[in-house]
Every structure is written in structure tokens, then in C-alpha cells.
Amino acid sequence: MPNSTQATMALRKLGIAFRLHTYVYDSTADSIGLQAAEALGVEPNRVLKTLMAEVDGMPVCAVVPSDCEVSMKKLAAAMDGKSAKMMRPADAERLTGYHVGGISPFGQKKRVPTAIDASAFTHATVFVNGGQRGLQIEIDPNDAALAAGARMMEVVAARE
């Protein structure tokens, strides 16, 4: 598996430290993030999933723990909008330059407003998709926010 993707090149260009982790990607898994956490042997709340959405028709990126769901109301409010919805997979691939299952918040073709859920900042390091299926980047969440041009926001749905 190559260790050079648009995401890793973007991080290297910024001089941000990170570690790469590979795992066997299971395209039949119910949750890519949860499958990655299990395969890597780390807590699911440290493995962040990258979701592409639209707020009032404009593209945005939400990075949240793999064991959580995005609250569309919170995402819309965080992005100063009225409504949010998930982006169609084909649109997400075209916008980011990545394939679904390998979308990274780093090195996307077009930079969009990005939110990293505040819960990610309780960990020394988190795991974020490295730009291809089966590749995770372990990184300080503050460095992740810097590299993605992201803001820390509360965007996950309340747990029951």
C-alpha cells in the first residue's frame, strides 16, 4: 500500500507530524470507521470519520468519532446555515478527489468549510482517513484542525 496520498502530501508540505496505519479494508462493513477501529485495535471514539455534507446547498466537511452520528441541525447551526443534508457519494468523490471509504479531510481537491467535533480534542492523537481505503493517519487533533483548516464544533447527535 502506498504511503503517499494527497492527504499525506498535504501534511508533509505543512510539516505536520503523523503516523500511518494500514488495515484490511472491508467494503461490506456496516461502518467504515468502526471496522477501522476494530482492525487497528483502538477505541472507536479515536477513529474519526470524514463525512461530506451540504449546508444550505453549499459543501461542508464534518469529521466526527466513528461511533457517533452527525446531527444535521447542529452541523447547519455550526456552519451558520438553516439546513444540512448528506452529500451524494458521487458529488463527494468529485469534490474531494477521493473515493468513498477513503475520503480524507486533508488534501481535498477543493477546500470546504470543515468542522471537527469537539470530542476529538480530548485525545492526544486521533485516527483520520489517509486518503485511501485501508489507510489511517494518526495525528494530534490540533494539527488535524490546522491541516484541514477546520474549526472545533459540537456537531454530533446526543447519545441516548
N, C-alpha and C positions, 0 to 999 in steps of 0.2 A: 504494500500500500504506500503510495507516495506520501512524503511528509511535506509537500509543498502544494498548497491550495491558495486561492485568492485570499482566504482568511488568514492563513499563516504568513503569507507575503505581506499583508497589511500590518499584522502585528510586528513582524520583523522590521518593517520600514519605520514604524513608530518607536522601535527599541524596547518593546514591551516583553517582559519575561513570561514564558508559558511552557507547559509540558504537554506533549502529545500522548494520547492513549488510543489504542486501536482495540476493536472488538468485532466479533462476528455479527453483522447486521442481520436482523430477522425481519424481512419485509411483511411477514404475516402477523407480527406482534400487534396487539391492540394499542399499545402506546410505545412509540419510539424511545421517548425519554426514560420510561420505566424499564424498558428492555435494556437500554444502555446502562442504567444504574445497576441493574442486576448483573449484567455481563462484566461490569468493571468492579463490582463489589463495593459500591459506595452508596450512601444514603440518597434516596430519590430526591430529597429536597435540595441536594447539592448539584444535581444534574438539571440544567436549565434547558427548556425547550424554546425554540425560536418560532414564533407564530407571526405570520403576516396577516394584517387586517386592514380594514378601511374605516376611517372616521370621517363622517360626512362626505364620503366618496374619495377621500384622499388617503394614500397608502401610509401605513404606520407599521412598526415592528414592536412586538411585545415579547419580552424574554422573561419567562416565569419558571418556577420549580416544576419538574416533571410530574410531581404528584398533586398538582393544583390545576384548577381551571381558571381561565381569564374571565373576569366579569366585564362584559361588554359595556355596561353602564359606567363602571369605574374607568375603563380604558377611554371611553368617549370623554368623560369629565376630565381625566388627566391630560388629554390632548386638546382641551378647550373646545370640544365638539358636543353635538347633541346625540348622535347615534353611531354605533360601531357594529361591524359585522366581519366575519372571517373573509379573507380574500380567496378567490377561486385558486386552486392549486396551479393551474396553467398561468394565471396572472402573476402569482408569487414567483414562479420559476423565471418568467420573462423579466420581471422587475429586478430580481436579486442576482440572476445568473447562476443560481444553484438549483439542484433537483430537490423536490420534496423528500424529506428524510435526511437531507444534508444541508439544509439552509442554515447559514451562519449569520449572526448579526455583524460580522466583520467582513470587510472587503466586498460588500454588495455592489452590483453594477450601478445602482442609483441609491444614494444615501437618503433615508427617510427618517422622520422623527421616530425615536426609539425610546421605549420605556423598559427598564429592568426593575422587576418587582423588588420592593424594599427588603423583603425577607432574604434575598440573596446576599445582602450585605452583613448578615450575621455570621457568615462563614469566612475563614481565612482564604480559602480557594473554592471555586465552583468549576463545574464542567460545562462547556458550551460547545455546540456542534462546530466541528473544524472545517466545514465546507464540503464534506462528502460523507456518504453513508458509512458508518463504522469508524468514524474518526471524531474524537472528542479532544478539546483543548482544556487543560486545567489552568486556571488563571485567577489572579486576585480579582474580586468583583469590582473594585475601584478601577483597576486597569481595564477591565472589560467595558465599564461605562465610558472611560476615556476613549478607548479604541472605537467603540460603536457610536460615539457622540450621543450617548444615552443619558437620560435623567432617571434618578431613583424615584419610583412612584408606587403607590398602592394600587395594583391592578388585578389582584387575584380575588376570586369569589370567596366569600366566607365559608369556612369549613363547618360542616354540620356535626 
